[in-house]
């Protein structure tokens, strides 16, 4: 065994060196993406698209170099001799999976796709502010064309969306998601109907004048208390909040502020903090390798939704945080009771905007998008007809009609800066997983809610770091869920959580 290690070590080190170089290029690309979404002047859009395209092509060419393929082949016996969950075996296994996928896609395609995505994002930002879907239509048609082309680099799929879904949520397919979402929908719709037939919660206290600077100062103080490390991150404003990681030591979040609504920045910041603490908690040993990522879109969303909802919208949390918020905004909230505020932030209603939706109807928003993605990829829905299809689904599923396309089909950035397919299922998977993970945390540490009420988030944060964060992408989502909770993915903890929490607020 010693001779095998000695023989293998140089090749393993060469693989790591090459992977780190590629990660550095990808990080530089992410810096350009972050700058485009935060500070870049509009005049830089064309050049930025070219710059991002160039770097992504270089990174793709370096990763698909046959030398990496040969190194992985040479290291295969070594990996098979190690325990499955060892760092070295996991690195070789995950890199092999990503390599096998990458070599199917030409570098020239990745370059033109990257350039198009950068140009499309800029077009979206402008068209959205002007409620001008017609200006976006040709960009979205090109995105659909590229999405189909990318999927077809992976023949043999059951559904054309499968390769795109697999990129974000490895192992998931359209058919399985349709079944899972149907099961979830059958549980949620009756609950939503029962609640929305009652008198709505009074959330008027959330809609007052809350100056931006004070909101940002409060959110930054709060997320620092919850565990976000500002020595390894920062928060900036953007149109559509996101998290980006340049390294384990530099994980940044963004938020957006509405001065007439306290909830927007507050919950956007907590949501993105959840993503960022996951990335900050990855083992430092994984730096510069494919293991230094979250394992899937769904697992990543489980962490943002866990902190945003199961913690950030809980009564325990606001028993601690609300007095601080009242101190910052005494005129607005000084005479608003904790109970009224708590009910306001958990108001259930049929609403237009996914990111503002409550925990029950949120998943209905996601299912609409998922279904429309599949229809566009299948060819049964043309891009020109997308706004009408969107509006029809909102009217039938949520009983509400968007007044314009900016609040309708143009509200999310995903299709305009990414792909069509695989963009949205992670949000609902994350909601389901968040409750399953939180249940496991409470089983091990039943006093977590009491600690949160006292402003102590350490036990929960440490449990998440130990059981989820530190592993990065070492395990697949299925493997991680079974490892952490002892059972496969199930909607039962989420439905139980929803019924318990909202049954106490409303009559169910």
N, C-alpha and C positions, 0 to 999 in steps of 0.2 A: 504493500500500500504506500509505503514511504517513497519508493521509486516512482510510483504512478503520480504522486503529488509533485515530486521534483520535476518530472517530465511535463506535467500539465501546467505548472505554475506560470512559466513564461507565456504560454498561449492564453491563459486566463487573464494575465496582466495586460497583454496586448489587446484583448477584447475590451477590457475595462477602459484602457486608454483611448481606444477608438470611440467607444460609447460616450465617454466624457466629452470628447471633442464635439461629437454630434449634439449632445445635450447643451453644450455652450452655445452652439449656433442657434439651436431652438430657443434658448433663453434670450438671446439677442433679438430674435424674431418676436418673442413675447413682449419685450420692452417696446418695440415699435408698435405692436398691437395696442398695448396699454396706453402709450402716448397718443395714438390716434383717437382713442376713446375718451381721453381726458383733456389734454392740453393742445394738441396739434391744430394749427389753423387750417381752415378748409382748403386753402390754396395748396397745401402739401399733399392732397389726396392722391393725385396721379403718381407722383414720385414715390409716395409711401407704398402704394400698391406694387410698384416695380421693385422696391427695396425688399419688401416682405417676400415677394415671389422669388427673387434671386436667392435669398437666404434659405427659403424652404426647399428650393430645388437643390442647392448645395448639400443641405442636410440629408435630403432623400437619396441623393446620389452616393453620399458617403455611407449611409446605412445599408444601401442595397449593393454595395461593393462586394464582389464574389469572395474577397478575402474574409469578410465577416461570416459569410456562409460557410467557408472552409473551416474557420476557427470554431464555429458552432458544431460542425460535424466532427471535428477532432475532439471536442470537449464532451460530446454526447456520452461516451462510455464513462467518463469521470463523473458526470452528473448522475448517471444511473447507479453509480456505486455509493452515492451519498444519500442520507435521509431526504425524503421528499421536501421537507420544509426547511432544509438548510439554506443559508443565504446563497451559497455558490450554485447549488442545484436550482434554486428558484430563479436566480439571475439568468442562468443558461436557458431554462425552460421558458421564461417570459420573453426573453430576447428572441429565442427561436420562433415563438408564436408571432411576435411582431415582425420579424424578418420575413417569415413565410407570407405574411400579408403584404408587406411593403414591396417585395420583389414582383408582385403581380401588377403593380401600378407604375406606369412610366414616369420618370422624373419630369418630362415635359408636360405631362398632364397635371402633376402636382403644382408646377409653376404657373400654368394658366389658371388653374382653379384658385390658387392663392391670390393671384392678381385680381381675378374677378371678385373674390370675396371682399377684398379691401375696397374696391371701387363700389361694390354693391352696398357696403356699410355706409359709405359717405352719401350715396344716393338716398338710402333709407332715412338717415338722419335729417336730410333736407326735405324729402317728400313727406315724411311723417309730420313735420311741423307745418306743412302746407296742405295736409289732407289730400295728397295727390297720388293716388294709387297708380294712375295711368303712367306717371313718370317712372314708377318702380316696376311695372309689368314686364318690360323687356329684360330687366336684370333678373327677375324671378324666373322668367322663362328660360334664361340661360342657366340659372342655378339648377332648375329641374333637369335640363339637358345634361349638365355635368353630373348630377346626382345619379341619373340612370346610367351614364357612361361609367362612373365609378363602380356602381353595383355590378355591372356586366363584366368587370375584370375578375369577378368571382362567380363563374357559372356553376350551375348545379343547385342553385337556391330553390327553396319552396315558394318564396315570395320575393319580389324584387327588393323589398325593404330589408330583408334579412341581413345582407352583408353590411348595410348601413347601421342597423340596430346593433349588430355584433361588434362594431367598432366602439360604440359607447358602452354597451352592456353585453359583454362577452357571454356567449352561450344562449342568449335570448333570441326568440324568433317571433315574427308577427302573429302566428297562430296562437302561441302560448300567451302572448300579451293580450290578444283579443279575448281569450278565455278568462284570464285573470281579471281584466278590466270589466268584463261582463258580470263576473261574480261580485266584484266590488260595487259596481253600479247598482246591482239589484238590492244591495244593502243600504247604500247611501241615499238613493232617490226617495224612498219612503221617509227616511229621517229628515231630509231636506224639506219634503212636502209638509211633514208634521210641524216642523219649526216655523217655516215661512207662512203657515196658515195662522200663526199666533201673532200677538202684538209684538212688533220688532223692539229689540233693545234700543235704548236711547244712547246714541253715540255722538250726540251734538257737541259734547265737551272736547272731542278730538278735532273738531273743525272750528278752530279759532286762529288768531294770529300768533304764530310761534316763530320768532325771528330765526333766520337760518344759522347765524353764528352760534346762538345758544343751543340750538338743536344739535349741531355738529359737536360742540364741546361736550354736551351730555352723552351723546352716543359713544364718543371716544372714551370718556371716563368709564362708562358702563361696560363696554366690551373689554376694556383693560381689566376691570374687576372680575369679569367672567373667565379670563384666561388668555385673551389675545395678546401676543407679545409685540409691543410697538418697537422694541429693539430689533425686531426681525420683520417689520411690516409697517404699513401706513394706510391711511384712508383718504380717498379723493372722490370728487364728484364726477358723475357721468350721466348719460341719458338712460342707460339700462344697466343696473348694477351687476357687477361680476367680480370674481376673484381671479388673480393671476399669480403664478409662482415662477420666479426666476431661479430660485434655489431654496433649499430648506431654510436658509437664513434670510430670505427676502420674499415674503408672501404678502401681496398687497390686496386690499379690498377697495371697492368703490361703493358709493351710495348715491341716492338722489333725494333732494329735499323739496318738500312742498311747504311753504310757510303757512298755508291755510289747513294743514293736516299733519298732526304730530306723528301719526302712525307710519307714514311712508319711509322717512329716514330711519326711524327707530327700528322697525322690523327688517328693513333692507340691510341695515348694518349688522344686526344680530344674525340674520341669515348668512350673509357673506362671511361673518366671523366664524360661523360653524364650518364653512368650507376651508377657511384659512387655518383654523386650529388643527384640522385634519392634516393639512400639508406641513404645518410647523411641527407636528408631532411624529412625523416619519423618522425612522431610525437614521441618525447621521451617517451610518455605515453605507446607506444606499445612495448617498449624494453622487450625482453625476452618472447615474445608471437608470434604466427603465423601471427599476423597483421604486424609485423616488416619486411615485405618482399615487393618486387614489386608485382603487382597484376597478371601479366602474362608475358610470354616471349615477346609477341608482344608489350605490353605497355613499358616494360623495353627497348626493342630495339628502340621504338619510341623516347625515351629520348636520347639514344646514337646517333641515326641518326639525330635527330633534331640539337644537338650541333655540330656533325661532319659535316653535310651537309648544312642544312638550315642556320646555323650560320657560321661554320668553312670554308665553301667553297664559302661564299658570298663575293661580292665585298666590301660591307660595312665593313666586318670584316677585310679584308686585307688592306683597307685604313688605318686602325688603326695599325694592327700587322706587316705589311710588312716592314715599316721603322725599327722596332726593329730587324726583321730577317736580314735585310741588314747590320745592325750594327754588328751583330754576325758573318756574313759571307760576309764581304765587297768584298773580291776577287772573290767569286763565284757569288754574286747577285748584287753587287754595280752598274753594268751597265745594269742590267735586269729591264725593266720597270714593274711597277705594273700590267699593262694590260697584258703583256706577261706572267707574273707569274700567274695571275688570269686565263687566258685561259689555261695555262699549267696544273693547278691543276683540271681543269674542262674538260680536254680532253676526248672525247668520242671515244672509240675504242673497237674492238672485242678482248678481252684479256683472259688470262688463269686463273688468280687468283681472286677469289671472293673478298677477302679483299682489293684488289687493284682496283676493278672495279669502273667505273663511276656510277653516279646515275641512268642512264638509263639502262645500260646493267646488273647492279648488280642483279636486280630481275630475269633476265634470268638465272643467275648462281644458284640462290636459287631454281627456278622451276625445274632445272635439278636434283638437289639433292633430292628435294621433290618427284619427279616422281620415281627416282631410289630407294628411301626408300620404297615407296609403292610396287614397283615390287618385291623387296627382301622379304618383309613381306608376300606378296601374294604367293610367291614361283615361280613366273614366271622369276626371275632372280637369278641365283646362284652366290655366292660370287666369285667363281673362274672366272666368266665371267664379273665381275663388271668393271675391267679396260677397257675392250673392249667396254662395254656398255657406260661407261663414255666418252671415246674418240669419239664414234660415235655420242653421243648427242652434244658434244662440236663442232664437225665438222658440224653437221646439223643445230644447233641452233645459233652458234656464228661464224661459218666459220673459225675455228682455231683448230688445232690438237695438243694436248699436246706432247712435245718431250719426256717426261718420266713420270712415275707414281708419282714421288715426286711433280711435278708441276700439276699433274692430280688428280687421285683418292685419293692420300695420302696427299693432301695439307691441308685439314681441320682436326682438332683433334676430332671433335664431335663423329663420329662413333667409334673411337678408345679409347675414354675415357668416352663414354656415352652409348647410346642405338642406335638402328636403328629404327627410327620412332619418330616423334615429335621434331626432332633436328633442323630443318631449317626453318619451316614456319614462325616462329616469326620474322625473319629478314625482310621479305617482308611485313608482317603485320605491323611491326614497321615503315617501310618506308611510308606506307599508312597513319598510324596514325600520324606520325610526322608532315606531312603537314596539317592534319586536326586540330591538336592541335595548330600548329603555326599560322594558320589562325585565330583561336579563340583568341590567344594572341594578334595578330595584330588588331583584331576588337576592343578589349578593350584598347589597347595601340598602336595607329598607329605610334608613334614616336620611337618604338623599333629599327628599322633599323638605324635611325639617331643617337640614343644613342650608338648602337654597333660601329658605325663609329668613335665615340669619346672614345671608350674603356670603355663604361659604360654598363655592363651586368646586373645591379641590377634589373631593372624593369622586364626583362624577367625571371631572376632567381627567383625573388619573386613571380611572377605570377605562375610559374611552381610549386613552393613549396606550394603555397596556394591552387592551383586547382588539383594537381596531387601528388606531393611527400608526403605531410603530411599524406595522407590517407592510405599509405602503401597498404596492400591487402584488405582493408575494402570493396571495391567495385569490382565486376567483371569487365573485360575489357569493355563489352557491357554497363554496368551501368555507368562506368567512362566516356566513350566516349560521351554518351547521356547527362550526367550531365555537362560535360565541354563544349561541342560543340553544344548541342541542337539537334543533329541528330545522327542516327546510323552510323556505319562504312561505308565510301564511298571512292572510288578512285578519286572522282572528284577534291578535293583540290590538291592531288599529281600530277595528270595529268596537271592541270592548272599551277601549280608551274613549272613543267618540261617544258611545252611549252613556258611559259613566260621567264624563265631563259635561256634556250638553244636556243630559238628563237632569243634572243638578241645576243648570241655568234655566232650562226650558222644561215644559211638560212633554215627556215622551212615553 
